[in-house]
Amino acid sequence: MARVLRSVNNALAVLESFSVERPEIGVTELSHSLGLGKSTVHRLLTSLASRGYVRKNPETERYCLGFKAFEVGSRAGGPFVTSQRRS
């Protein structure tokens, strides 16, 4: 079985926490739902924000998905999806 990096899993869990029903999430809420410390969640969000995957709403102090998350998501499937559509 392949070894996985806990920090990568945690960062992906943060990204997967956002949804249509829950477009903005605060540090405390994420900390409780993921079972991680608030400082860990804050560091993960800061790292994701520095790369554009999340952004902080200055009015609510909560986070939402950033444009980079949508950019990467739009490339999902790559050439495989394109070739399957032609079949």
CNS distance restraints for C-alpha pairs under 8 A (distance, minus, plus):
assign (resid   4 and name CA) (resid   8 and name CA) 7.81 0.50 0.50
assign (resid   4 and name CA) (resid   9 and name CA) 7.52 0.50 0.50
assign (resid   5 and name CA) (resid   9 and name CA) 6.36 0.50 0.50
assign (resid   6 and name CA) (resid  10 and name CA) 6.03 0.50 0.50
assign (resid   7 and name CA) (resid  11 and name CA) 6.12 0.50 0.50
assign (resid   8 and name CA) (resid  12 and name CA) 6.17 0.50 0.50
assign (resid   9 and name CA) (resid  13 and name CA) 6.09 0.50 0.50
assign (resid  10 and name CA) (resid  14 and name CA) 6.26 0.50 0.50
assign (resid  10 and name CA) (resid  44 and name CA) 7.79 0.50 0.50
assign (resid  11 and name CA) (resid  15 and name CA) 6.46 0.50 0.50
assign (resid  11 and name CA) (resid  44 and name CA) 6.00 0.50 0.50
assign (resid  11 and name CA) (resid  45 and name CA) 7.94 0.50 0.50
assign (resid  11 and name CA) (resid  48 and name CA) 7.66 0.50 0.50
assign (resid  12 and name CA) (resid  16 and name CA) 6.07 0.50 0.50
assign (resid  13 and name CA) (resid  17 and name CA) 6.19 0.50 0.50
assign (resid  13 and name CA) (resid  34 and name CA) 7.52 0.50 0.50
assign (resid  14 and name CA) (resid  18 and name CA) 7.46 0.50 0.50
assign (resid  14 and name CA) (resid  30 and name CA) 7.31 0.50 0.50
assign (resid  14 and name CA) (resid  34 and name CA) 7.85 0.50 0.50
assign (resid  14 and name CA) (resid  44 and name CA) 7.88 0.50 0.50
assign (resid  14 and name CA) (resid  45 and name CA) 7.84 0.50 0.50
assign (resid  15 and name CA) (resid  65 and name CA) 7.40 0.50 0.50
assign (resid  17 and name CA) (resid  22 and name CA) 7.93 0.50 0.50
assign (resid  17 and name CA) (resid  30 and name CA) 7.77 0.50 0.50
assign (resid  18 and name CA) (resid  22 and name CA) 5.66 0.50 0.50
assign (resid  18 and name CA) (resid  23 and name CA) 5.47 0.50 0.50
assign (resid  18 and name CA) (resid  24 and name CA) 7.00 0.50 0.50
assign (resid  18 and name CA) (resid  25 and name CA) 7.33 0.50 0.50
assign (resid  18 and name CA) (resid  64 and name CA) 7.13 0.50 0.50
assign (resid  18 and name CA) (resid  65 and name CA) 7.11 0.50 0.50
assign (resid  19 and name CA) (resid  23 and name CA) 5.37 0.50 0.50
assign (resid  23 and name CA) (resid  64 and name CA) 5.71 0.50 0.50
assign (resid  23 and name CA) (resid  65 and name CA) 7.42 0.50 0.50
assign (resid  24 and name CA) (resid  62 and name CA) 5.82 0.50 0.50
assign (resid  24 and name CA) (resid  63 and name CA) 5.19 0.50 0.50
assign (resid  24 and name CA) (resid  64 and name CA) 4.64 0.50 0.50
assign (resid  24 and name CA) (resid  65 and name CA) 7.93 0.50 0.50
assign (resid  25 and name CA) (resid  29 and name CA) 6.48 0.50 0.50
assign (resid  25 and name CA) (resid  30 and name CA) 6.65 0.50 0.50
assign (resid  25 and name CA) (resid  62 and name CA) 5.24 0.50 0.50
assign (resid  25 and name CA) (resid  63 and name CA) 5.27 0.50 0.50
assign (resid  25 and name CA) (resid  64 and name CA) 6.60 0.50 0.50
assign (resid  26 and name CA) (resid  30 and name CA) 6.22 0.50 0.50
assign (resid  26 and name CA) (resid  61 and name CA) 6.97 0.50 0.50
assign (resid  26 and name CA) (resid  62 and name CA) 4.40 0.50 0.50
assign (resid  26 and name CA) (resid  63 and name CA) 6.10 0.50 0.50
assign (resid  27 and name CA) (resid  31 and name CA) 6.00 0.50 0.50
assign (resid  27 and name CA) (resid  38 and name CA) 6.32 0.50 0.50
assign (resid  27 and name CA) (resid  41 and name CA) 6.27 0.50 0.50
assign (resid  27 and name CA) (resid  42 and name CA) 6.25 0.50 0.50
assign (resid  27 and name CA) (resid  62 and name CA) 7.17 0.50 0.50
assign (resid  28 and name CA) (resid  32 and name CA) 6.26 0.50 0.50
assign (resid  28 and name CA) (resid  38 and name CA) 6.17 0.50 0.50
assign (resid  29 and name CA) (resid  33 and name CA) 6.17 0.50 0.50
assign (resid  30 and name CA) (resid  34 and name CA) 5.85 0.50 0.50
assign (resid  30 and name CA) (resid  36 and name CA) 7.88 0.50 0.50
assign (resid  30 and name CA) (resid  41 and name CA) 7.01 0.50 0.50
assign (resid  31 and name CA) (resid  35 and name CA) 5.66 0.50 0.50
assign (resid  31 and name CA) (resid  36 and name CA) 4.93 0.50 0.50
assign (resid  31 and name CA) (resid  37 and name CA) 5.69 0.50 0.50
assign (resid  31 and name CA) (resid  38 and name CA) 5.33 0.50 0.50
assign (resid  31 and name CA) (resid  41 and name CA) 6.10 0.50 0.50
assign (resid  32 and name CA) (resid  36 and name CA) 6.83 0.50 0.50
assign (resid  36 and name CA) (resid  40 and name CA) 6.49 0.50 0.50
assign (resid  36 and name CA) (resid  41 and name CA) 6.60 0.50 0.50
assign (resid  37 and name CA) (resid  41 and name CA) 6.32 0.50 0.50
assign (resid  38 and name CA) (resid  42 and name CA) 6.01 0.50 0.50
assign (resid  39 and name CA) (resid  43 and name CA) 6.17 0.50 0.50
assign (resid  40 and name CA) (resid  44 and name CA) 6.17 0.50 0.50
assign (resid  41 and name CA) (resid  45 and name CA) 6.08 0.50 0.50
assign (resid  42 and name CA) (resid  46 and name CA) 6.03 0.50 0.50
assign (resid  43 and name CA) (resid  47 and name CA) 6.11 0.50 0.50
assign (resid  44 and name CA) (resid  48 and name CA) 6.13 0.50 0.50
assign (resid  45 and name CA) (resid  49 and name CA) 5.87 0.50 0.50
assign (resid  45 and name CA) (resid  54 and name CA) 7.04 0.50 0.50
assign (resid  45 and name CA) (resid  63 and name CA) 7.98 0.50 0.50
assign (resid  46 and name CA) (resid  50 and name CA) 6.14 0.50 0.50
assign (resid  47 and name CA) (resid  51 and name CA) 6.74 0.50 0.50
assign (resid  48 and name CA) (resid  52 and name CA) 6.31 0.50 0.50
assign (resid  48 and name CA) (resid  53 and name CA) 5.14 0.50 0.50
assign (resid  48 and name CA) (resid  54 and name CA) 5.72 0.50 0.50
assign (resid  49 and name CA) (resid  53 and name CA) 5.62 0.50 0.50
assign (resid  49 and name CA) (resid  54 and name CA) 4.72 0.50 0.50
assign (resid  49 and name CA) (resid  55 and name CA) 5.34 0.50 0.50
assign (resid  49 and name CA) (resid  56 and name CA) 7.59 0.50 0.50
assign (resid  49 and name CA) (resid  66 and name CA) 7.62 0.50 0.50
assign (resid  51 and name CA) (resid  68 and name CA) 7.44 0.50 0.50
assign (resid  52 and name CA) (resid  66 and name CA) 5.41 0.50 0.50
assign (resid  52 and name CA) (resid  67 and name CA) 6.34 0.50 0.50
assign (resid  52 and name CA) (resid  68 and name CA) 5.11 0.50 0.50
assign (resid  52 and name CA) (resid  69 and name CA) 7.38 0.50 0.50
assign (resid  53 and name CA) (resid  65 and name CA) 5.94 0.50 0.50
assign (resid  53 and name CA) (resid  66 and name CA) 4.58 0.50 0.50
assign (resid  53 and name CA) (resid  67 and name CA) 6.43 0.50 0.50
assign (resid  53 and name CA) (resid  68 and name CA) 4.85 0.50 0.50
assign (resid  53 and name CA) (resid  69 and name CA) 4.81 0.50 0.50
assign (resid  54 and name CA) (resid  63 and name CA) 6.41 0.50 0.50
assign (resid  54 and name CA) (resid  64 and name CA) 5.50 0.50 0.50
assign (resid  54 and name CA) (resid  65 and name CA) 4.25 0.50 0.50
assign (resid  54 and name CA) (resid  66 and name CA) 4.10 0.50 0.50
assign (resid  54 and name CA) (resid  67 and name CA) 7.61 0.50 0.50
assign (resid  54 and name CA) (resid  68 and name CA) 7.80 0.50 0.50
assign (resid  54 and name CA) (resid  69 and name CA) 7.39 0.50 0.50
assign (resid  55 and name CA) (resid  63 and name CA) 5.50 0.50 0.50
assign (resid  55 and name CA) (resid  64 and name CA) 5.60 0.50 0.50
assign (resid  55 and name CA) (resid  65 and name CA) 6.22 0.50 0.50
assign (resid  55 and name CA) (resid  66 and name CA) 5.31 0.50 0.50
assign (resid  56 and name CA) (resid  61 and name CA) 6.15 0.50 0.50
assign (resid  56 and name CA) (resid  62 and name CA) 5.68 0.50 0.50
assign (resid  56 and name CA) (resid  63 and name CA) 4.40 0.50 0.50
assign (resid  56 and name CA) (resid  64 and name CA) 6.54 0.50 0.50
assign (resid  57 and name CA) (resid  61 and name CA) 5.33 0.50 0.50
assign (resid  57 and name CA) (resid  62 and name CA) 5.54 0.50 0.50
assign (resid  57 and name CA) (resid  63 and name CA) 5.98 0.50 0.50
assign (resid  57 and name CA) (resid  64 and name CA) 7.49 0.50 0.50
assign (resid  58 and name CA) (resid  62 and name CA) 7.64 0.50 0.50
assign (resid  65 and name CA) (resid  69 and name CA) 6.41 0.50 0.50
assign (resid  65 and name CA) (resid  70 and name CA) 7.94 0.50 0.50
assign (resid  66 and name CA) (resid  70 and name CA) 7.13 0.50 0.50
assign (resid  67 and name CA) (resid  71 and name CA) 6.16 0.50 0.50
assign (resid  68 and name CA) (resid  72 and name CA) 6.13 0.50 0.50
assign (resid  69 and name CA) (resid  73 and name CA) 6.03 0.50 0.50
assign (resid  70 and name CA) (resid  74 and name CA) 5.99 0.50 0.50
assign (resid  71 and name CA) (resid  75 and name CA) 6.87 0.50 0.50
assign (resid  72 and name CA) (resid  76 and name CA) 6.93 0.50 0.50
assign (resid  77 and name CA) (resid  81 and name CA) 5.11 0.50 0.50
assign (resid  77 and name CA) (resid  82 and name CA) 7.96 0.50 0.50
assign (resid  78 and name CA) (resid  82 and name CA) 6.98 0.50 0.50
assign (resid  79 and name CA) (resid  83 and name CA) 6.10 0.50 0.50
assign (resid  80 and name CA) (resid  84 and name CA) 6.15 0.50 0.50
assign (resid  81 and name CA) (resid  85 and name CA) 6.31 0.50 0.50
assign (resid  82 and name CA) (resid  86 and name CA) 6.78 0.50 0.50
assign (resid  83 and name CA) (resid  87 and name CA) 6.86 0.50 0.50
